[in-house]
Amino acid sequence: MEGLFREFEMKDIGEAKLCLGFRISRNRPETKLTMPQEKYAWSVLSRFGMSNANGVRTPMEVSIDVDECGEPV
């Protein structure tokens, strides 16, 4: 990170809590990073007037562990 500070004019404002509408949660002891998409999903539903739509179960896995390259572990 020090290299970034030398190369670019920037300041450290702490850990990211929100990025592109996604909330970011970190669990450092378990080395896990999660980005729940609930807030983003609600904003999309609201934007398209579907806030009262009925939900259904997702056909995908709810929680997938991936490595640094995004590959399932």
Secondary structure by P-SEA (a helix, b strand, c coil): caaaaaaccccccccccccccbbbbbbcccbbbbbbaaaaaaaaaaaaccccbbbbbbccccbbbbccccccc
